[in-house]
Amino acid sequence: MDESRITGPTADRALVAHAALMTLLGLLSGFTPMLARAPRAALSAHTIGVLQGALLFGLAAVWPALGSGRVVTAARHCALIGLYANWLGLSLLPSGAPGPCSPYMARRCLGERHRGWKPSWRFY
């Protein structure tokens, strides 16, 4: 079988580069929990970075099948901006912004009696 005849949609190389960058950022942010005021938030940034990198690899595989219209281009830019902003927001959270009463540090602020957020409304 001639390999040069096999053609099909290839992965979007720019999205593969963004996926590699996001995965690298996620892996590098794994070193920050020991330096952060809120280690759980820093660990969340690490996890989100790696998972969003995997998501971008998946998007890179299917994106050429979507075409190249204006709506597809806008969706691509929105996805990239949203994913980078999500990782950046979680990366900056543990650096001192949350304060003592953030959801990640609620037990320290409210005492050991605090068992988490409970809604004031009920469905039953």
Residue pairs with C-beta under 8 A, 6 or more apart in sequence:
9 64
9 65
10 64
11 60
11 61
11 63
11 64
12 59
12 60
12 63
12 64
13 60
15 56
15 59
15 60
15 63
15 76
16 56
16 57
16 60
18 56
18 60
18 80
19 53
19 54
19 55
19 56
19 57
19 59
19 60
20 53
21 53
22 49
22 52
22 53
22 56
22 83
22 84
22 87
23 49
23 50
23 53
23 54
23 57
24 53
25 49
25 53
25 87
26 45
26 46
26 47
26 48
26 49
26 50
26 51
26 52
26 53
26 87
27 46
27 49
27 50
29 42
29 45
29 46
29 49
29 87
29 91
30 43
30 46
32 42
32 45
32 46
32 91
32 94
33 39
33 40
33 42
33 43
33 46
33 94
35 42
36 42
36 94
36 95
37 94
37 95
37 96
37 98
38 93
38 94
38 98
38 102
38 104
38 105
39 94
40 94
40 104
41 90
41 93
41 94
41 98
41 102
41 104
42 91
42 94
44 90
45 87
45 90
45 91
45 93
45 94
48 86
48 87
48 90
49 87
49 91
52 83
52 86
52 87
55 83
56 83
59 79
63 76
66 72
93 102
93 104
94 104
98 104
98 105
100 108
100 109
101 109
101 110
103 117
106 114
106 116
107 114
